[in-house]
Amino acid sequence: VELKLAGPNPFNPSTSLNVVVANSGNVSVNVYNIVGQHVATLTNGYMDANISGYQLNWNASNMASGVYLVRAESAGNVSTQKLMLLK
């Protein structure tokens, strides 16, 4: 699984991510704040292989300004992106 930034960064209040799935299987994409607390789940479930990727949107209008880490995981593969929310 590979996580690519598709939307604005820094962003306010929402941004888009593209999740490229090389092999079909369970994929989870979660958002964590800078101290490692889980703040959002963007997807968690089975996804078919798709080399052009799936677009996920995150609306962080209820979150505080700061740095967030998005982590995509599938079958032992992990990809992360750093996002900056500026309000």
C-alpha positions in Angstrom: 0.0 0.0 0.0 1.3 3.5 -0.8 -0.2 6.7 0.5 0.1 9.8 -1.7 -1.0 13.3 -1.0 -3.6 14.5 -3.4 -5.0 17.6 -1.7 -3.6 20.7 -0.2 -1.0 20.6 2.5 -1.1 22.7 4.7 -4.9 22.4 4.6 -8.0 23.9 6.2 -10.3 22.2 6.9 -10.1 19.2 4.5 -7.6 17.5 2.3 -7.4 14.4 0.0 -5.2 11.4 0.0 -4.7 8.8 -2.7 -4.2 5.2 -1.5 -2.5 2.9 -4.0 -3.3 -0.7 -3.3 -0.8 -3.1 -5.0 -2.4 -6.3 -3.7 -6.0 -6.9 -2.8 -6.6 -7.2 1.0 -7.5 -5.4 4.1 -6.3 -1.8 4.2 -6.5 0.6 7.2 -5.8 4.3 6.9 -5.7 6.1 10.3 -4.8 9.6 11.4 -2.8 10.3 14.5 -1.8 13.6 16.2 1.8 14.4 16.8 1.9 12.6 20.2 0.6 9.4 18.6 -3.1 9.5 19.7 -5.5 8.1 17.1 -7.9 10.9 16.0 -9.6 9.5 12.9 -10.1 6.4 10.7 -10.4 7.1 7.0 -10.9 3.5 5.9 -10.6 0.0 7.4 -11.6 -2.9 5.3 -11.1 -5.0 2.2 -9.9 -3.1 -0.9 -9.3 -4.6 -4.4 -5.9 -3.9 -6.0 -5.9 -0.6 -7.8 -2.7 1.0 -9.1 -4.4 4.3 -9.8 -5.5 4.4 -6.2 -8.6 5.3 -4.1 -9.2 8.8 -3.1 -9.9 9.5 0.6 -11.0 12.8 2.0 -10.3 14.0 5.6 -12.3 16.8 7.0 -10.5 18.1 10.1 -12.8 21.0 10.9 -13.2 19.7 14.5 -9.5 19.3 15.0 -6.9 21.7 16.4 -4.2 23.3 14.2 -1.0 21.3 14.1 0.8 18.3 12.5 -1.0 15.0 11.9 0.4 11.7 10.6 -1.7 9.6 8.3 -0.7 5.9 8.3 -1.9 3.4 5.7 -1.3 -0.3 6.4 -1.9 -3.5 4.4 -0.4 -7.0 4.8 2.6 -5.7 6.7 3.2 -2.8 4.3 3.1 0.7 5.9 3.1 4.1 4.3 2.9 7.5 6.1 2.3 11.1 5.2 2.7 14.2 7.4 -0.1 16.7 7.1 -0.3 20.3 8.5 -3.7 21.7 9.6 -3.6 25.6 9.7 -6.7 27.3 11.0 
